[in-house]
């Protein structure tokens, strides 16, 4: 029992002496700091896409900000419900890079959100959160923020 108390006291004393340790991170805390900084600063994402009527497919027509270029394909996998869709999506760039996520869109307001949570190739580690709205019939805008976690 006395040995256990001494071990606990020694561990507490060592932890207290390290609380105000060196200003330069070393050991395990350095890797934690590096992983926290691996997420880049949030940047703007803005694109428009044209969707085929009654088809689960859209094509990016303009891309003024963000990592998803013109002529990228966006496939929706449903379900396509009466009032809205909540769907898994796959974005495929002309170069074959992919991003995956989910979208939800109201058929009453033609507004919703999409969240991209990962990708492959140049889109690996992509995280995006965008508002979706219909700007013209069958033309939808994605506007929001993105960053990469690598």
Secondary structure as GFF3:
##gff-version 3
##sequence-region A 1 150
A	DSSP	alpha_helix	2	18	.	.	.	ID=ss1
A	DSSP	alpha_helix	28	36	.	.	.	ID=ss2
A	DSSP	beta_strand	43	51	.	.	.	ID=ss3
A	DSSP	beta_strand	57	65	.	.	.	ID=ss4
A	DSSP	beta_strand	73	76	.	.	.	ID=ss5
A	DSSP	beta_strand	84	92	.	.	.	ID=ss6
A	DSSP	beta_strand	98	106	.	.	.	ID=ss7
A	DSSP	beta_strand	111	119	.	.	.	ID=ss8
A	DSSP	three_ten_helix	121	123	.	.	.	ID=ss9
A	DSSP	beta_strand	126	136	.	.	.	ID=ss10
A	DSSP	beta_strand	139	148	.	.	.	ID=ss11
###
